[in-house]
Amino acid sequence: MKPFSEACDRNKEPILKVLQHSLLEPATVLEIGSGTGQHAVHFARHLPHLTWVATDREENLPGIQQWFDEAALLNLRGPLRLNVLDATWPVATADHAFSANTSHIMGWPEVEAMFAGVGARLAAGGRFYLYGPFNRDGEFTSESNRAFDAMLRQRDPAMGIRDDRALLALGRRCGLALVEDHAMPANNRLLGFVAGQE
């Protein structure tokens, strides 16, 4: 049975609307942490001018492959194995990057590695879209996010909802400037960074 995420199913359209207005030219998009593969299939189907490259940890690749086999889209690539902490990534360059619901389940060193890896691979003007729940100026944006953060930290103290100020500072160190901040369903946000900035 194919893996299925209700959250992906709920947020795919709001995310797509942003990508449709921003990623207008033919390009390659590197997705970090493709999860079930639902986002990759949906975005590749509705953005045929983009080549969507899905990556994830080894254990998630078979499930993603099931979605890809069923979709049979010519602009889907992968899924490729990627651990952001690896010295070598399977993709050397990309025009844009995307990651959803990853930063709060990664440890902070992994979040740093993801930003550094993206910053090293995007040319100036490339976009990095990061979706998920984020604190604003050190404060939770909802009680549900506060409870979610507590659940994550109980599961693993290294996990947790990240603060947008920390991500902004991290982006600057990696040549990625925050230029977009879109409100999303269920107290989530889609942050858009542009490469080639200090």
FENQUI-V839808 format. One record per residue. N is the residue number from 1. RES is the residue in one letter. OMEGA is omega in whole degrees, -180 to 180 (* if undefined). D_FIRST is the distance of its C-alpha to the first C-alpha in Angstrom with 1 decimal. Layout:
n->N res->RES omega->OMEGA d_first->D_FIRST
n->N res->RES omega->OMEGA d_first->D_FIRST
//
This chain:
n->1 res->M omega->179 d_first->0.0
n->2 res->K omega->173 d_first->3.8
n->3 res->P omega->-179 d_first->6.4
n->4 res->F omega->178 d_first->8.9
n->5 res->S omega->177 d_first->12.6
n->6 res->E omega->180 d_first->15.0
n->7 res->A omega->178 d_first->17.9
n->8 res->C omega->-179 d_first->16.9
n->9 res->D omega->-179 d_first->16.6
n->10 res->R omega->-171 d_first->20.0
n->11 res->N omega->-174 d_first->21.8
n->12 res->K omega->-178 d_first->20.8
n->13 res->E omega->177 d_first->23.6
n->14 res->P omega->177 d_first->26.4
n->15 res->I omega->-180 d_first->25.7
n->16 res->L omega->-179 d_first->25.6
n->17 res->K omega->177 d_first->29.0
n->18 res->V omega->-178 d_first->30.5
n->19 res->L omega->180 d_first->29.2
n->20 res->Q omega->-179 d_first->30.4
n->21 res->H omega->-174 d_first->33.9
n->22 res->S omega->-175 d_first->34.1
n->23 res->L omega->-170 d_first->32.4
n->24 res->L omega->-175 d_first->34.4
n->25 res->E omega->175 d_first->35.1
n->26 res->P omega->-174 d_first->33.1
n->27 res->A omega->175 d_first->31.7
n->28 res->T omega->180 d_first->29.1
n->29 res->V omega->175 d_first->27.1
n->30 res->L omega->176 d_first->25.7
n->31 res->E omega->180 d_first->22.9
n->32 res->I omega->-179 d_first->23.0
n->33 res->G omega->-175 d_first->20.0
n->34 res->S omega->173 d_first->17.3
n->35 res->G omega->179 d_first->14.8
n->36 res->T omega->-174 d_first->11.5
n->37 res->G omega->-177 d_first->13.3
n->38 res->Q omega->180 d_first->13.7
n->39 res->H omega->-177 d_first->17.4
n->40 res->A omega->-179 d_first->17.9
n->41 res->V omega->-177 d_first->16.5
n->42 res->H omega->-177 d_first->18.5
n->43 res->F omega->178 d_first->21.6
n->44 res->A omega->-180 d_first->21.7
n->45 res->R omega->-174 d_first->21.3
n->46 res->H omega->177 d_first->24.2
n->47 res->L omega->-172 d_first->26.3
n->48 res->P omega->177 d_first->26.6
n->49 res->H omega->179 d_first->29.7
n->50 res->L omega->169 d_first->27.8
n->51 res->T omega->-173 d_first->26.1
n->52 res->W omega->-177 d_first->23.2
n->53 res->V omega->-177 d_first->22.6
n->54 res->A omega->176 d_first->19.6
n->55 res->T omega->175 d_first->20.1
n->56 res->D omega->176 d_first->18.8
n->57 res->R omega->-173 d_first->19.1
n->58 res->E omega->-173 d_first->17.8
n->59 res->E omega->-179 d_first->15.1
n->60 res->N omega->-175 d_first->13.3
n->61 res->L omega->180 d_first->13.7
n->62 res->P omega->179 d_first->10.7
n->63 res->G omega->177 d_first->8.4
n->64 res->I omega->-179 d_first->11.3
n->65 res->Q omega->177 d_first->11.6
n->66 res->Q omega->177 d_first->8.4
n->67 res->W omega->-179 d_first->10.1
n->68 res->F omega->180 d_first->13.4
n->69 res->D omega->-179 d_first->12.8
n->70 res->E omega->-177 d_first->11.9
n->71 res->A omega->179 d_first->14.8
n->72 res->A omega->-180 d_first->17.2
n->73 res->L omega->-176 d_first->19.8
n->74 res->L omega->-178 d_first->22.9
n->75 res->N omega->173 d_first->23.7
n->76 res->L omega->176 d_first->20.6
n->77 res->R omega->-180 d_first->21.3
n->78 res->G omega->5 d_first->19.5
n->79 res->P omega->-179 d_first->17.5
n->80 res->L omega->178 d_first->20.4
n->81 res->R omega->176 d_first->21.0
n->82 res->L omega->165 d_first->23.3
n->83 res->N omega->-173 d_first->24.9
n->84 res->V omega->180 d_first->27.5
n->85 res->L omega->180 d_first->30.0
n->86 res->D omega->179 d_first->30.1
n->87 res->A omega->-179 d_first->33.4
n->88 res->T omega->176 d_first->31.8
n->89 res->W omega->-179 d_first->29.0
n->90 res->P omega->179 d_first->27.2
n->91 res->V omega->-176 d_first->28.7
n->92 res->A omega->-179 d_first->32.5
n->93 res->T omega->175 d_first->33.1
n->94 res->A omega->178 d_first->31.5
n->95 res->D omega->-179 d_first->33.0
n->96 res->H omega->177 d_first->31.0
n->97 res->A omega->-178 d_first->28.4
n->98 res->F omega->175 d_first->25.9
n->99 res->S omega->-178 d_first->24.1
n->100 res->A omega->174 d_first->22.5
n->101 res->N omega->179 d_first->22.4
n->102 res->T omega->-169 d_first->23.4
n->103 res->S omega->-179 d_first->27.1
n->104 res->H omega->176 d_first->26.8
n->105 res->I omega->172 d_first->24.4
n->106 res->M omega->166 d_first->26.4
n->107 res->G omega->-178 d_first->29.8
n->108 res->W omega->176 d_first->32.7
n->109 res->P omega->177 d_first->33.4
n->110 res->E omega->176 d_first->30.0
n->111 res->V omega->178 d_first->30.7
n->112 res->E omega->-180 d_first->34.0
n->113 res->A omega->178 d_first->32.4
n->114 res->M omega->180 d_first->30.0
n->115 res->F omega->180 d_first->33.0
n->116 res->A omega->179 d_first->35.2
n->117 res->G omega->178 d_first->32.7
n->118 res->V omega->-179 d_first->32.2
n->119 res->G omega->-180 d_first->36.0
n->120 res->A omega->-173 d_first->36.7
n->121 res->R omega->-180 d_first->34.5
n->122 res->L omega->172 d_first->35.3
n->123 res->A omega->179 d_first->38.5
n->124 res->A omega->-179 d_first->40.9
n->125 res->G omega->178 d_first->39.6
n->126 res->G omega->-178 d_first->35.9
n->127 res->R omega->173 d_first->33.8
n->128 res->F omega->179 d_first->31.4
n->129 res->Y omega->-179 d_first->29.4
n->130 res->L omega->-178 d_first->28.2
n->131 res->Y omega->174 d_first->26.3
n->132 res->G omega->173 d_first->26.2
n->133 res->P omega->179 d_first->28.5
n->134 res->F omega->172 d_first->31.9
n->135 res->N omega->178 d_first->35.2
n->136 res->R omega->179 d_first->38.1
n->137 res->D omega->175 d_first->41.4
n->138 res->G omega->-177 d_first->40.4
n->139 res->E omega->173 d_first->39.4
n->140 res->F omega->-179 d_first->36.2
n->141 res->T omega->178 d_first->35.7
n->142 res->S omega->176 d_first->34.4
n->143 res->E omega->179 d_first->34.3
n->144 res->S omega->177 d_first->30.5
n->145 res->N omega->177 d_first->30.5
n->146 res->R omega->180 d_first->33.0
n->147 res->A omega->179 d_first->30.8
n->148 res->F omega->179 d_first->27.7
n->149 res->D omega->179 d_first->29.9
n->150 res->A omega->178 d_first->31.2
n->151 res->M omega->179 d_first->27.8
n->152 res->L omega->-176 d_first->26.9
n->153 res->R omega->175 d_first->30.2
n->154 res->Q omega->179 d_first->29.8
n->155 res->R omega->180 d_first->26.6
n->156 res->D omega->-178 d_first->28.2
n->157 res->P omega->180 d_first->31.8
n->158 res->A omega->180 d_first->31.0
n->159 res->M omega->175 d_first->28.6
n->160 res->G omega->178 d_first->29.9
n->161 res->I omega->-177 d_first->30.5
n->162 res->R omega->180 d_first->32.7
n->163 res->D omega->-177 d_first->36.0
n->164 res->D omega->179 d_first->36.6
n->165 res->R omega->178 d_first->40.0
n->166 res->A omega->179 d_first->38.6
n->167 res->L omega->178 d_first->36.2
n->168 res->L omega->179 d_first->39.0
n->169 res->A omega->178 d_first->41.2
n->170 res->L omega->178 d_first->38.6
n->171 res->G omega->180 d_first->38.0
n->172 res->R omega->180 d_first->41.8
n->173 res->R omega->-177 d_first->41.9
n->174 res->C omega->178 d_first->39.3
n->175 res->G omega->-178 d_first->40.9
n->176 res->L omega->-178 d_first->38.6
n->177 res->A omega->178 d_first->40.2
n->178 res->L omega->-178 d_first->38.6
n->179 res->V omega->180 d_first->39.4
n->180 res->E omega->177 d_first->36.8
n->181 res->D omega->-174 d_first->35.6
n->182 res->H omega->174 d_first->33.5
n->183 res->A omega->-178 d_first->32.7
n->184 res->M omega->180 d_first->29.1
n->185 res->P omega->174 d_first->27.4
n->186 res->A omega->176 d_first->27.1
n->187 res->N omega->174 d_first->30.0
n->188 res->N omega->178 d_first->28.4
n->189 res->R omega->174 d_first->30.2
n->190 res->L omega->-179 d_first->29.7
n->191 res->L omega->180 d_first->32.4
n->192 res->G omega->178 d_first->33.6
n->193 res->F omega->176 d_first->35.6
n->194 res->V omega->-177 d_first->37.7
n->195 res->A omega->178 d_first->38.5
n->196 res->G omega->-179 d_first->42.1
n->197 res->Q omega->177 d_first->43.5
n->198 res->E omega->* d_first->45.3
//
